[in-house]
Amino acid sequence: MEEMFRKKAEATRRLVEAAEEAHLQHEENPDLQYEYFNAVLINEVDEDGNSVELGGEFLLEPNDHFNNLSVNLSLSVVQVPTNMYNKDPDIVNGVYWSEALNKVFVDNFRRDPTLIWQYFGSAKGFFRQYPGVKWYPDEHGVIAFDCRNRKWYIQAATSPKDVVILVDVSGSMKGLRLTIARQTVASILDTLGDDDFFNIIAYNQEIHYVEPCLNGTLVQADSTNKDHFKEHLDKLFAKGIGLLGNALSEAFTILNEINQTGRGSSCSQAIMLITDGATEMYDDVFAKYNWPERKVRIFPYLIGRESAFADNLKWMACANKGYFSQISTLADVQENVMRYLHVMSRPKVIDHEHDTVWTEAYVDSAQLGENKGPNPMTTVAMPVFSTKNETKNQGILLGVAGTDIPIQELMKVIPKHKLGIHGYAFAITSNGYLLLHPDLRPLYQEGQKRKKPSYSSVDLSEVEWEDTEDVLRTAMVNRKTGTFSMEVKRTVDKGKRVLTMHNDYYYTDIKGTPFSVGVALSRGHGKYFFKGNVSLEAGLHDLEQPDVALADEWTYCTTEEHHEHRHLTQVQAIKIYMTSRKPHFKCDRELIQQVLFDAVVTAPVEAYWTGLALNKSENSDKGVEIAFLGTRTGLSRTNLFVVPEQLTNRDFLTAEDKEGVFNADHFPLWYKRAAEQVPGTFVYSIPFSSGGENKSVVLASTAIQLLDDRKSPIVAAVGIQMKLEFFQRKFWTASRQCNALDGKCTISCDNEDIKCYLIDNNGFILVSEDTSQTNLFFGKVEGAVMNKLLLMGSFKKINLYDYQALCKEYAGSSDSARTLLDPFTTVKWLLTELVIFLLEFNLYSWWNCDSTVKAQRSQRTMMVPCDTEYPAFVSERTIKETTGNIDCNGCIRTFVIQQIPSSNLFMVVVENKCDCGSALPVTMEPIEIIYNESLKCDRLKFQKDRRRPQSCHPFHPEENAVECGSANALSFPLVAILIPALSLVISR
C-alpha cells in the first residue's frame, strides 16, 4: 500500500512542478485568443454541421480502465462552470499555460498504468482533466461542478481552520437578503472539511446560537454536523436591530478559548460576517481581541446591492487580514465565497510548502458506471503556487493538482488467501473515518447511485462497535503499531444471520499518508495454510479447464503495471509467469503454487459431476441444478445440470450475486457459513432476494477439512443449488415414512392435529404446509413457540447495532421489547416414528453451497440515516431435542423440536388444537435508537480522538494583506445571472 500511495504522490508532484514552471514562463495577455477543448462542447456541431466554438473533433474511445467511459488518452479537456464565461481572459490565460500538463499526464500514465483520473483545478475556476472525456449538463442545462468546492482542493489550498459564522438577522435582512444570507452560510459550510471546526451565531439585539446546545464552543465540520446546521438555517427569521459589537466579542471569545484548550484545529482562525451593513468600524473590539497579532481573519459579506456601509466592512477586512465581498444576487454567492480560500492559502504559498493531502473515501458520482455500482476512491492532492518573484509576498495560489486512487486498487494488494475465511483488511483516516472496510455501505440501496449523506464519515467505532472503549480506534488514529483482540458478532446475508467469533487485530500506520491499516483474523482461521505440491504441467492443464474460474478481484499476478499486459487474464498471466525465464510482471508464487495444487486435487470432481449428469435416474426431474466447489485459493468449479435458461436462480455464482462469489474483501457466503459448522455437516438455506422476489431454490454447502493429526485449516467448500419444490417434496415424502414393521405411521405431518415446519439454525422456515410462510422468520409465524424456545435456551437472541441504517423520516412508534411467555411445565412428547429425511439427503455427494443474497429491503421513500438496534437468532448447538408446552388462554399446546443430523436444520412439530393468535410475534424488525435532546447535544459536543494534520500555516510575516476586496459588486456575463446558485452539485 505504501508503494502504491508513493507512486500516486510522485505523479501528482510531477504535475505541480510542470504547472509552476509553465506559469513562470507565461506572461499574462488580456487580449489572448486561444481555442481549447471545452469538455462540454467537444464533438458538438451547429445547425450547419460545423464544429461549435471551443468544440472541435475530439477522438473518444471506450476504455474499461476508466469504467468503460469513452476517453482520449492523448489529450486532456477543460471544464468551466456554467456560471463562468468560457472566454474570460483569466481563464483563457490559465488554460493556455496549463496546456503544458498534457505531456505530463500522458507520461505519468505511461509510467504507472494503474493511474486513473489526473487533473488540475485552477483558482480561476476551470478544471483540466486527463484523460479527455465529454461532460454532459444536467436536465437544466447546467454543470454546477466547481473544482474549488471539492474537498481535495480545499484541503490542499488551505490549512485547518476554526471558523465562527455571524449572520445578521435584524429587521433589515428580511426577504431576499435573508435568502441570500442562508445560501452564503450553506456555501461557506461546503468549503469546510473534516479538519475544520465551526459554529454559527445569528445576531440582532441579542445573540442566538443556531444550535443552542453548542453555546460557546465549536464542532468538527464533518458532513453530519454540517447537515445538522443547514437544517437549522430555515429557522432563521429577521426582526429587531443588529448589534454587531456583541456578536464580534462573542466570536472572538469562542476562538480564544478554543485556541487555549486545543479543542479545535489549533491552526488558522476566521470570522465570517454576513450582513447588509455596519454603522461603525468596531475598532475597539478588534483592538481588544485581535490586534496587533491579527491572528483572526475577518471576512465580511455585504448582502444586497446598496453600498452605503461598504467602506466600514471593507475596513474591517483590510485591518484584519481578511477579504471583503459584496453579494447582490444568489448567482453571486458561490464565486464570492470562494475568494476567502485564496486569502487563507497565502501563508502556505509564501512558505512554498507543497503539503500532500489525502481525502477520505468518497464515491465519484460523475464517474459512476451504468452497471458498476459505487467506485469509492481517495484523492492525493498538492497546491500549485506562483513562483514569480514580483508576486511572492502576495501568496498567489494558482490551483491544486490531484489524482484519484480507487479503493479497489488498495484491495487488490491484500493477500486474501492469507487472511482466512473470515479475515479482512481495513484502513482509517486520521479522523477515525473508514477508508476501507467490508462493512462500509455508502449507498442507500445496492444497485442504486444515491449516496448516503454521511457515507464518507463513517467512523471505525460504528462498524467495530463491540470495542466500546475505542481501544483499537484510538491506537490506529495515533498511528501506533500493535495488536488487539475481542469477541465480535459478524452479520451475513444482509444482516439476517449472525456469526459469533473472536478476532485478533493487527495494525500499523501507512508511511507517507495520514492513514492506518489493520488486519482482522478470526481465531480458528488464517493461522495455518495448507501447502501441497504438484507438477507444473499437471497444474496448468487442470487450471485451464472450462469449469474452472479464479476469483475476479484477487491478485495472482499484477498485470496492470504495464500497458502490454493489461489484456491478460489471470490464468494467462500465471501460465506466462510459470513458464517464462524472465516474466515482466510480478506474481504471488506461493499463491500460484497452491492454486495449481487445488486445480489438480479437485479435477476428479468434474468427471464425477459429468457422470451424475449422464445418469438420468439420479436427477430425472432436474431437481438439482448446479453443483459447485470453492477452495481457499479463490479457485472455483461449477457444473450445470440444466441449461442456463432453465436455472431457477440465474444470479447465483455471478457478479450480480456479490455475497456468493470470491470478492476482494470476503469469501463467498456459502463458504463462510459452511466453515462455521462441524466439518461434514451441511448448511441449508433459501436465498433472500432483493425486492421480495422469490428465487425458489435451496442451497446446501459443506466445508472440507483434512482429517489428520496436523492442525489443518478448512481447505474448500462444496455445494449444490436445487429447486425449492424438489427439496420440499423430498421432505414431505420422508416425513410419511416410518420405521415400524408394517411401515405405517401412527402419526405424520399429514395429520390435521399437528403442524410441521423445517427451520434452519437462524430460525427461517424452509418447509411449511403453508407455502406462503417459506423463508419467513419462524417467530413471525409461531410467536408463542419461538418465545418458549428462547426461554428454554434452544435458541438465543443476539442484539446487534447498525450505525449506517436508514429509517423513514416520518417513522412513528414501533413495537420494541417482546415479553417472553412465562415458563410452563413441559410434557414429554416425541414423534419418534418420523424418519429424518436429511440423512438420505447428503445427495450422492453433491457437495453443495449456500447462496448469497440481495438485500430484502422494502421499497421506501423519504429514507434518512439513523441508528438502529435489531435482533438475530441462532440455535444452541448442544440441544438436539426439546419439548415444551404453551398456555394459550387456558388451552395447553405442545410442541417438539428435533435437530436433523448432519445439518443446520430443525424439525418443529406443533399441536394444532389451540388458538394462540393473541400471542405477540417475535420479529427481526430493526428499532430506531431514539436520542433525547440531552443525548443529541452530548453527541454533537463529543469529540472522539483524532490526529491533527502535521502541517499548519496560519499566517506569515511577509504576507501582503493590501489586496482585501472591492466595494463593487462583481460583474458577471448575462448568462451567469440566469443560473440559479442552488443547482445540484456534482460531488467529487
Summary of the structure (lengths in Angstrom):
residues: 988
radius of gyration: 32.7
end to end distance: 22.9
largest distance: 108.0
contacts: 3272
relative contact order: 0.11
helix: 29%
strand: 25%
